Amino acid sequence: MRGPHNIWRLVRTGATLERTGAMGQVLEAMEAPPHLRLIARILGWPFKWLGLRGDPDLPPATRALTALGPAYIKFGQIMSTRPDVVGDELAMQLRVLQDKLPPFPRAQALRAVRDELQMPIDELFSEFSEPIAAASIAQVHRARLATTGEEVAVKVLRPGIEKAFQKDIDAFYLAAWMVETLSPSSRRLRPQGVIAHFESVVHAELDLRLESSASAEFASNTAKDDGFRVPSVHWFMSGRRVMTLGWVEGVPAGDIAAIDAAGHDRAALGERVLRLFLSHALRDGYFHADMHQGNLKIGPDGDIIALDFGIMGRIDEYTRRAYAEILFGFIRKDYRRVAEVHFEAGYVPPDRDIDEFAQALRSVGEPIFGMDASRISMGKLLAYLFEVTERFGMETRTELILLQRTMVVVEGVARSLNPQINIWRVARPVVEDYIRDNVGPRALAGDLLKTARVLARFGPRLPQLTEAALLQHGRSEPQPGRRVSSEAVAWFVAGAAIAGLVAAILA
C-alpha cells in the first residue's frame, strides 16, 4: 500500500488538484486542519507543473477528477452520495460530474465479447455498432441478435480496467491512512472506511454478472408496477465483462422538449417517478440509487424505463419501518413520535433527552412545512434530520445517506417534469399504505405468522428435542429422588407452546 508507485500517484494527484485550482476547495470541504492543509500544499505545489490540466470549462473539482481518469471519476460519483464526508456544496458539484470518456475501439469490444462468451461474433450478432455511450468503467453498443433479430444493448468493460482501478484504490488507501495519521480529528469521517465502501462498490460494478443480477431482481420486484419497465437480461449473452439487455426505445427523461413533442403528461410523469421510488424503497427495500435523468427514458407508451443498475440501494425491513414512521411522523407533525422512533431503533443513544430531541426535530420540520408546496423537499428534510441526529450522537448510516442522496436526485427529476409538484401530497398515500400494511396490528399478525412458519419447521423434531433434553438431564443428575430441572421444563413448555401455536394457525 505504501510503495513508491502509490506515493508517486499521490504526488500526481496533488499536483493536478493544485493545477486545476481544486486543492483548496477539497481541503475546505474536508475541514482539514491547518497542518494537514500545509502538508497537502507542499506535496502538490512544487510539482504543479506535472499535474494534468483537465477541461477548463468544468468546475475545479470535476475538472481535476476527469483529468485523473476513470477511478477518480468513479470516486467523485460515489462521493457525491456522501455529503456527510465532502460537504453539501462539493457533493452538489460532483453530482453533475460528466462520466464520459473517449471510447475504446469497436474491434477491442468485439474481442472482449468473443473471449467472454466463447463464441464467434457472427454466431452471436448480425449487427454490432460503434460505441454509442462511453463511461469510466464500460461502454455500450447497439447490436442485433443473429438468432432472433432482436435489438439489444451490449455493455462491455474497458480493457484492463480492473488493474487500473486496483492501482488507484491502493493509492487511495495510502492517502486515507495519511489523513487519519496526520489529522486524528478526521477519524470521525472514517477515511479508510470511505475507501473500503468505494472499493466494494467498484468491485461490484467491475463484475457485470452482479449488475445483471441486480437488473433481474429489480425487474422482478417491479413487474406489476404500472407505467414502469426494466429491460430484460439476456443471461446466455452476459458474463463477467459483458452484459446484454433488451434494447428500449424512448426519449431521455431530461429532454423536456422531446417529452412535450411526444404528447406525454409531464405532471403525471413527475408524480409517478416519485411514487415509484418511494414504493421501491419502502415496499421492496431495494431501489435504484442512481436514478437521474440520464438513467431514465420515457417510452412511446409513456412508461418510465430504468437503465444502468451498477449502483443499487438496499435497506432491511426493520429500517424501512423506522424510516416510514419517521416520514409519517413528519407528515403529521408528530415530532414526539419521530423522536420515539429514533430511540426505539437505537439511532440515538438512550442517555439523551427525548424531549430535547423532539424539540430539535420540530426545528427541522416547521420551516420546511412553512414553505410553498413547490419548494417543499423531502431530501432537504432528511439532510436536516441527519444534521440534528448527528448532534445527538447518531452514527453515520451509509444506507440512509444513499437513500437521502437518491431522494434529492429523484425530486430533481420530478420537479424538472413538473415544477409545481407537491412532494408531500404525492408521498403521503405511499407512506400511509406502507404504514397500514407494515406497522400496527396487521404487521404484528404477519410477523407472528412468519415466526410460526419458522417454528413449524422444527415441529417434527420437537419430541426428539424434548426427549434428548430429558435424557441429558438424567445423565447429569443423581438418580435417587432427582427433580426435573427448570431447563427440561422450559424445553417441554416451549415445545408444547410451539406445537399449540402452529396447530392454531394451521387450523
C-alpha positions as CSV (number, residue, x, y, z in Angstrom):
1,M,0.0,0.0,0.0
2,R,2.9,2.4,0.8
3,G,5.1,1.6,-2.2
4,P,6.9,4.2,-4.3
5,H,4.3,3.9,-7.1
6,N,1.5,4.8,-4.7
7,I,3.5,7.8,-3.4
8,W,4.0,8.9,-7.0
9,R,0.3,8.6,-7.7
10,L,-0.5,10.8,-4.7
11,V,2.1,13.4,-5.8
12,R,0.5,13.5,-9.3
13,T,-3.0,13.7,-7.7
14,G,-1.9,16.7,-5.5
15,A,-0.2,18.4,-8.4
16,T,-3.4,18.0,-10.5
17,L,-5.6,19.4,-7.7
18,E,-3.2,22.4,-7.4
19,R,-3.1,23.0,-11.2
20,T,-6.8,22.9,-11.6
21,G,-7.5,25.0,-8.5
22,A,-9.3,22.2,-6.7
23,M,-6.9,21.7,-3.8
24,G,-8.2,24.5,-1.6
25,Q,-11.8,23.5,-2.3
26,V,-11.3,19.9,-1.4
27,L,-9.4,20.7,1.8
28,E,-12.1,23.2,2.9
29,A,-14.9,20.6,2.2
30,M,-13.0,18.1,4.3
31,E,-12.5,20.6,7.1
32,A,-8.8,19.8,7.1
33,P,-6.8,21.2,10.0
34,P,-4.1,23.8,9.1
35,H,-1.1,21.4,9.4
36,L,-2.7,19.0,7.0
37,R,-3.5,21.7,4.5
38,L,0.2,22.8,4.7
39,I,1.4,19.2,4.0
40,A,-1.1,18.8,1.1
41,R,0.1,22.1,-0.4
42,I,3.8,21.0,0.0
43,L,3.0,17.7,-1.8
44,G,1.1,19.5,-4.6
45,W,2.6,22.9,-5.2
46,P,6.2,22.1,-6.1
47,F,5.1,19.5,-8.6
48,K,2.3,21.7,-10.0
49,W,3.8,21.6,-13.5
50,L,3.5,17.8,-13.5
51,G,-0.3,18.0,-12.9
52,L,-2.9,17.4,-15.5
53,R,-4.8,20.4,-17.0
54,G,-8.2,19.0,-17.4
55,D,-11.2,20.7,-19.1
56,P,-11.1,24.4,-18.2
57,D,-14.9,24.6,-18.8
58,L,-15.6,22.3,-15.8
59,P,-15.6,23.4,-12.1
60,P,-12.2,22.8,-10.4
61,A,-13.1,19.6,-8.6
62,T,-14.7,17.9,-11.5
63,R,-12.0,19.2,-13.8
64,A,-9.3,17.6,-11.7
65,L,-11.1,14.2,-11.3
66,T,-11.9,13.9,-15.0
67,A,-8.3,14.7,-15.8
68,L,-7.0,12.0,-13.4
69,G,-9.0,9.2,-15.1
70,P,-11.7,6.5,-14.6
71,A,-11.0,5.6,-10.9
72,Y,-11.1,9.3,-9.8
73,I,-14.3,9.9,-11.9
74,K,-16.0,7.0,-10.2
75,F,-14.7,8.1,-6.8
76,G,-16.2,11.5,-7.4
77,Q,-19.5,10.0,-8.4
78,I,-19.7,7.9,-5.2
79,M,-18.6,10.9,-3.0
80,S,-21.5,12.8,-4.5
81,T,-23.6,10.4,-2.4
82,R,-21.7,11.2,0.8
83,P,-22.4,14.9,1.7
84,D,-21.6,13.8,5.3
85,V,-17.9,13.4,4.1
86,V,-17.4,16.1,1.5
87,G,-20.0,18.7,2.4
88,D,-23.1,19.7,0.6
89,E,-21.5,22.2,-1.9
90,L,-18.8,19.8,-3.2
91,A,-21.3,16.9,-3.3
92,M,-23.6,19.1,-5.4
93,Q,-20.7,19.7,-7.9
94,L,-19.8,16.1,-8.0
95,R,-23.4,15.1,-8.9
96,V,-23.0,16.8,-12.3
97,L,-19.7,15.1,-12.9
98,Q,-19.5,14.2,-16.6
99,D,-18.9,10.4,-16.6
100,K,-17.8,10.4,-20.2
101,L,-14.5,9.3,-21.6
102,P,-13.2,8.6,-25.1
103,P,-14.5,5.2,-26.2
104,F,-12.2,2.3,-26.9
105,P,-12.2,0.8,-30.5
106,R,-15.1,-1.4,-31.6
107,A,-12.6,-4.1,-32.6
108,Q,-11.4,-4.3,-28.9
109,A,-15.0,-4.6,-27.8
110,L,-15.7,-7.4,-30.2
111,R,-12.6,-9.3,-29.0
112,A,-13.8,-8.9,-25.4
113,V,-17.3,-10.2,-26.2
114,R,-15.9,-13.2,-28.1
115,D,-13.4,-14.1,-25.3
116,E,-16.0,-13.7,-22.6
117,L,-18.8,-15.6,-24.3
118,Q,-16.5,-18.2,-26.0
119,M,-18.4,-18.0,-29.3
120,P,-17.7,-16.4,-32.8
121,I,-19.2,-13.0,-33.1
122,D,-21.1,-13.8,-36.2
123,E,-23.0,-16.5,-34.3
124,L,-23.9,-14.0,-31.7
125,F,-24.8,-10.8,-33.5
126,S,-25.7,-9.9,-37.1
127,E,-25.0,-6.2,-36.3
128,F,-22.7,-4.6,-33.8
129,S,-22.5,-0.8,-33.8
130,E,-19.7,1.6,-32.9
131,P,-19.9,2.8,-29.2
132,I,-23.0,4.8,-28.5
133,A,-22.0,5.7,-24.9
134,A,-18.7,5.5,-23.1
135,A,-18.3,5.9,-19.3
136,S,-15.5,5.4,-16.8
137,I,-15.9,1.6,-16.5
138,A,-17.6,0.4,-19.6
139,Q,-19.2,1.4,-22.9
140,V,-22.4,0.4,-24.7
141,H,-23.0,-0.8,-28.2
142,R,-26.3,-1.3,-30.1
143,A,-26.5,-4.8,-31.7
144,R,-28.9,-7.3,-33.2
145,L,-29.0,-11.0,-32.2
146,A,-28.1,-13.3,-35.0
147,T,-30.7,-15.9,-34.0
148,T,-33.8,-13.9,-33.5
149,G,-33.1,-10.5,-35.0
150,E,-33.9,-8.8,-31.7
151,E,-32.2,-5.5,-31.0
152,V,-30.1,-5.4,-27.8
153,A,-27.7,-3.2,-25.8
154,V,-24.3,-4.7,-25.1
155,K,-22.3,-3.3,-22.3
156,V,-18.5,-4.1,-22.4
157,L,-15.9,-3.4,-19.7
158,R,-12.9,-1.3,-20.7
159,P,-9.8,-3.4,-21.3
160,G,-7.5,-3.5,-18.3
161,I,-9.9,-1.5,-16.2
162,E,-9.6,-3.9,-13.2
163,K,-5.9,-3.4,-12.8
164,A,-6.1,0.3,-13.4
165,F,-8.7,0.7,-10.7
166,Q,-6.8,-1.5,-8.2
167,K,-3.7,0.6,-8.6
168,D,-5.6,3.8,-7.8
169,I,-7.5,2.2,-5.0
170,D,-4.2,1.2,-3.3
171,A,-3.1,4.9,-3.6
172,F,-6.5,6.0,-2.1
173,Y,-5.9,3.7,0.9
174,L,-2.5,5.3,1.4
175,A,-4.0,8.8,1.2
176,A,-6.7,7.8,3.8
177,W,-4.1,6.4,6.1
178,M,-2.0,9.6,5.9
179,V,-5.1,11.7,6.6
180,E,-6.1,9.6,9.7
181,T,-2.4,9.7,10.9
182,L,-1.9,13.4,10.4
183,S,-5.3,14.5,11.4
184,P,-6.9,12.4,14.3
185,S,-10.0,14.6,14.2
186,S,-10.7,13.3,10.7
187,R,-11.2,9.8,12.0
188,R,-14.9,10.6,12.8
189,L,-15.3,10.6,9.0
190,R,-13.6,7.2,8.8
191,P,-11.5,7.9,5.7
192,Q,-10.3,4.3,5.3
193,G,-13.9,3.1,5.7
194,V,-14.9,5.5,2.9
195,I,-12.3,4.0,0.7
196,A,-13.4,0.5,1.6
197,H,-17.0,1.5,0.7
198,F,-15.7,2.8,-2.6
199,E,-13.8,-0.4,-3.3
200,S,-16.8,-2.6,-2.6
201,V,-19.0,-0.5,-5.0
202,V,-16.3,-0.5,-7.7
203,H,-15.7,-4.3,-7.4
204,A,-19.4,-4.9,-7.8
205,E,-19.5,-2.7,-11.0
206,L,-16.5,-4.5,-12.4
207,D,-18.4,-7.8,-12.5
208,L,-21.2,-7.3,-14.9
209,R,-22.8,-10.6,-13.7
210,L,-23.7,-8.7,-10.5
211,E,-25.3,-5.8,-12.4
212,S,-27.2,-8.4,-14.5
213,S,-28.4,-10.0,-11.3
214,A,-29.4,-6.5,-9.9
215,S,-31.3,-5.8,-13.0
216,A,-33.2,-9.1,-12.9
217,E,-34.0,-8.7,-9.2
218,F,-35.2,-5.1,-9.8
219,A,-37.3,-6.2,-12.8
220,S,-38.9,-9.0,-10.7
221,N,-39.8,-6.6,-7.8
222,T,-41.3,-4.0,-10.1
223,A,-43.0,-6.3,-12.7
224,K,-46.5,-5.2,-11.5
225,D,-45.8,-1.5,-11.3
226,D,-47.9,0.3,-13.8
227,G,-46.1,2.6,-16.2
228,F,-42.6,1.3,-15.3
229,R,-40.3,-1.1,-17.1
230,V,-36.8,-2.6,-16.7
231,P,-35.0,-4.1,-19.8
232,S,-34.7,-7.9,-19.7
233,V,-31.4,-9.5,-19.3
234,H,-30.1,-12.0,-21.9
235,W,-28.3,-14.3,-19.5
236,F,-26.7,-16.5,-22.1
237,M,-25.1,-13.5,-23.7
238,S,-23.9,-12.0,-20.4
239,G,-20.8,-12.7,-18.2
240,R,-18.3,-11.0,-16.0
241,R,-17.1,-8.5,-18.6
242,V,-20.2,-8.4,-20.9
243,M,-23.9,-7.7,-20.2
244,T,-26.6,-7.9,-22.8
245,L,-30.0,-6.3,-22.3
246,G,-33.1,-5.8,-24.4
247,W,-33.0,-2.6,-26.4
248,V,-35.5,0.1,-25.3
249,E,-36.8,3.0,-27.4
250,G,-37.6,6.2,-25.7
251,V,-36.7,9.8,-25.1
252,P,-34.3,10.8,-22.2
253,A,-36.2,12.0,-19.1
254,G,-34.2,15.2,-19.2
255,D,-35.3,16.1,-22.7
256,I,-38.4,18.2,-21.8
257,A,-38.9,19.4,-25.4
258,A,-38.9,15.8,-26.8
259,I,-41.3,14.7,-24.0
260,D,-43.7,17.5,-24.8
261,A,-43.4,16.8,-28.5
262,A,-44.3,13.2,-27.9
263,G,-47.5,14.4,-26.1
264,H,-46.7,12.9,-22.7
265,D,-48.3,14.3,-19.5
266,R,-45.3,15.7,-17.6
267,A,-47.2,16.3,-14.4
268,A,-48.3,12.7,-14.3
269,L,-44.7,11.5,-15.1
270,G,-43.3,13.7,-12.3
271,E,-45.7,12.2,-9.7
272,R,-45.1,8.7,-11.0
273,V,-41.3,8.8,-10.7
274,L,-41.5,10.0,-7.1
275,R,-44.2,7.4,-6.1
276,L,-42.3,4.6,-7.8
277,F,-39.0,5.4,-6.0
278,L,-40.8,5.6,-2.6
279,S,-42.6,2.3,-3.3
280,H,-39.3,0.6,-4.3
281,A,-37.5,1.8,-1.1
282,L,-40.4,1.1,1.3
283,R,-42.1,-1.9,-0.2
284,D,-39.1,-3.8,-1.6
285,G,-36.2,-2.4,0.4
286,Y,-34.3,-2.4,-3.0
287,F,-34.1,0.8,-5.0
288,H,-32.2,2.3,-8.0
289,A,-29.6,4.5,-6.3
290,D,-28.6,6.4,-9.4
291,M,-32.0,7.5,-10.7
292,H,-31.0,10.6,-12.6
293,Q,-32.4,11.8,-15.9
294,G,-29.6,10.0,-17.9
295,N,-30.7,6.7,-16.5
296,L,-34.4,7.1,-17.2
297,K,-36.2,7.1,-20.5
298,I,-39.8,7.8,-21.4
299,G,-41.2,5.1,-23.7
300,P,-43.5,5.7,-26.6
301,D,-46.4,4.4,-24.5
302,G,-45.5,6.8,-21.6
303,D,-43.8,4.2,-19.5
304,I,-40.8,5.2,-17.4
305,I,-37.9,2.9,-18.3
306,A,-34.9,2.5,-15.9
307,L,-31.4,1.9,-17.1
308,D,-27.9,1.2,-15.6
309,F,-28.1,-0.9,-12.4
310,G,-24.5,-0.5,-11.2
311,I,-25.5,1.4,-8.0
312,M,-28.4,-0.1,-6.1
313,G,-29.5,0.6,-2.6
314,R,-30.8,-1.9,-0.1
315,I,-32.4,-1.4,3.3
316,D,-33.7,-4.1,5.7
317,E,-37.3,-4.4,6.8
318,Y,-36.8,-3.0,10.3
319,T,-35.1,0.1,8.9
320,R,-37.8,0.5,6.3
321,R,-40.4,0.5,9.1
322,A,-38.5,3.1,11.1
323,Y,-37.9,5.3,8.0
324,A,-41.7,5.1,7.1
325,E,-42.7,6.0,10.7
326,I,-40.2,8.9,10.7
327,L,-41.6,10.3,7.4
328,F,-45.2,9.7,8.6
329,G,-44.5,11.5,11.8
330,F,-43.2,14.5,10.0
331,I,-46.2,14.5,7.6
332,R,-48.5,14.6,10.7
333,K,-46.1,17.0,12.5
334,D,-46.0,14.4,15.4
335,Y,-42.4,15.3,16.4
336,R,-42.6,13.4,19.7
337,R,-43.4,10.1,17.8
338,V,-40.5,10.8,15.4
339,A,-38.2,11.2,18.4
340,E,-39.5,8.0,19.9
341,V,-38.9,6.0,16.7
342,H,-35.2,7.2,16.7
343,F,-34.8,6.0,20.3
344,E,-36.7,2.7,19.7
345,A,-34.5,2.0,16.7
346,G,-31.3,2.7,18.6
347,Y,-30.3,5.6,16.2
348,V,-30.0,8.0,19.2
349,P,-28.2,6.8,22.4
350,P,-30.7,6.1,25.2
351,D,-29.0,8.6,27.6
352,R,-30.1,11.6,25.5
353,D,-33.2,13.6,26.5
354,I,-36.1,12.6,24.3
355,D,-38.0,15.9,24.8
356,E,-34.9,18.0,23.8
357,F,-34.6,15.7,20.7
358,A,-38.3,16.2,19.8
359,Q,-37.8,20.0,20.1
360,A,-34.8,19.8,17.8
361,L,-36.9,17.8,15.3
362,R,-39.6,20.5,15.4
363,S,-36.9,23.0,14.4
364,V,-36.3,20.8,11.3
365,G,-39.9,20.2,10.3
366,E,-41.6,23.5,10.8
367,P,-39.6,25.7,8.5
368,I,-39.9,23.2,5.7
369,F,-43.7,22.8,6.1
370,G,-44.0,26.6,6.1
371,M,-42.6,26.7,2.6
372,D,-44.7,27.0,-0.6
373,A,-45.7,23.5,-1.8
374,S,-43.5,23.7,-4.9
375,R,-40.4,24.2,-2.6
376,I,-41.0,21.5,-0.1
377,S,-38.2,18.9,-0.3
378,M,-38.2,15.5,1.4
379,G,-34.5,15.2,0.5
380,K,-33.8,18.5,2.3
381,L,-35.8,17.3,5.3
382,L,-33.7,14.2,5.5
383,A,-30.5,16.2,5.2
384,Y,-31.5,18.5,8.1
385,L,-32.6,15.4,10.0
386,F,-29.2,13.8,9.7
387,E,-27.6,17.0,11.0
388,V,-29.8,17.0,14.1
389,T,-29.3,13.3,14.8
390,E,-25.6,13.7,14.4
391,R,-25.6,16.3,17.1
392,F,-27.5,13.9,19.4
393,G,-24.9,11.1,18.8
394,M,-26.3,9.2,15.8
395,E,-23.6,7.4,13.9
396,T,-23.5,7.7,10.1
397,R,-25.6,5.1,8.4
398,T,-24.4,4.7,4.8
399,E,-27.6,3.1,3.5
400,L,-29.7,6.1,4.8
401,I,-27.2,8.6,3.3
402,L,-27.6,6.8,0.0
403,L,-31.3,6.9,0.3
404,Q,-31.3,10.6,1.1
405,R,-29.0,11.4,-1.8
406,T,-31.2,9.4,-4.2
407,M,-34.3,11.2,-2.8
408,V,-32.7,14.5,-3.7
409,V,-32.0,13.3,-7.3
410,V,-35.5,11.8,-7.8
411,E,-37.0,15.1,-6.5
412,G,-34.9,16.9,-9.1
413,V,-36.2,14.6,-11.8
414,A,-39.8,15.1,-10.6
415,R,-39.5,18.9,-10.5
416,S,-37.9,19.0,-13.9
417,L,-41.0,17.3,-15.2
418,N,-43.5,19.3,-13.1
419,P,-42.0,22.4,-11.3
420,Q,-45.2,22.8,-9.3
421,I,-45.3,19.3,-7.8
422,N,-46.2,19.0,-4.2
423,I,-43.8,16.4,-2.8
424,W,-45.7,15.7,0.4
425,R,-49.1,15.3,-1.3
426,V,-47.6,12.7,-3.7
427,A,-45.6,10.9,-1.0
428,R,-48.4,10.7,1.7
429,P,-50.5,7.9,0.2
430,V,-47.4,5.7,-0.5
431,V,-46.2,6.2,3.1
432,E,-49.7,5.7,4.6
433,D,-50.2,2.5,2.6
434,Y,-46.9,1.1,3.8
435,I,-47.7,2.1,7.5
436,R,-51.1,0.4,7.2
437,D,-49.7,-2.8,6.0
438,N,-46.4,-3.0,7.9
439,V,-46.8,-1.2,11.2
440,G,-49.5,-2.0,13.8
441,P,-51.9,-5.0,14.3
442,R,-51.8,-6.2,10.7
443,A,-48.0,-6.1,10.7
444,L,-47.9,-7.9,14.1
445,A,-50.2,-10.7,12.7
446,G,-47.9,-11.0,9.7
447,D,-44.8,-11.2,12.0
448,L,-46.4,-13.9,14.1
449,L,-47.3,-15.9,11.0
450,K,-43.7,-15.7,9.8
451,T,-42.5,-16.8,13.2
452,A,-44.9,-19.7,13.3
453,R,-43.7,-20.8,9.9
454,V,-40.1,-20.8,11.1
455,L,-41.0,-22.7,14.2
456,A,-43.1,-25.2,12.3
457,R,-40.0,-26.4,10.5
458,F,-38.9,-27.7,13.9
459,G,-42.3,-29.3,14.6
460,P,-41.3,-32.9,13.6
461,R,-38.2,-32.6,15.8
462,L,-39.9,-31.4,19.0
463,P,-40.4,-34.9,20.5
464,Q,-36.8,-35.8,19.9
465,L,-35.5,-32.4,21.2
466,T,-37.6,-32.8,24.4
467,E,-36.5,-36.4,24.9
468,A,-32.9,-35.5,24.3
469,A,-33.1,-32.7,26.9
470,L,-34.7,-35.0,29.5
471,L,-32.1,-37.7,28.9
472,Q,-29.2,-35.2,29.1
473,H,-30.7,-34.0,32.4
474,G,-31.0,-37.7,33.6
475,R,-27.3,-38.3,32.9
476,S,-26.2,-35.2,34.7
477,E,-28.4,-35.6,37.8
478,P,-28.2,-38.2,40.7
479,Q,-30.8,-40.9,40.1
480,P,-32.4,-41.2,43.6
481,G,-35.2,-38.7,44.1
482,R,-34.0,-36.4,41.3
483,R,-36.1,-33.5,40.2
484,V,-36.8,-32.3,36.7
485,S,-34.6,-29.3,36.1
486,S,-36.0,-25.9,35.0
487,E,-34.2,-26.3,31.7
488,A,-36.1,-29.5,30.9
489,V,-39.4,-28.0,31.9
490,A,-38.6,-25.0,29.7
491,W,-37.9,-27.3,26.7
492,F,-41.2,-29.2,27.3
493,V,-43.3,-26.0,27.8
494,A,-41.6,-24.4,24.7
495,G,-42.3,-27.4,22.6
496,A,-45.9,-27.6,23.7
497,A,-46.4,-23.9,23.1
498,I,-44.9,-24.0,19.7
499,A,-47.0,-27.1,18.8
500,G,-50.1,-25.3,20.0
501,L,-49.3,-22.1,18.2
502,V,-48.6,-23.9,14.9
503,A,-51.7,-26.0,15.3
504,A,-53.9,-22.9,15.9
505,I,-52.5,-21.1,12.9
506,L,-52.8,-24.1,10.6
507,A,-56.3,-25.0,11.8
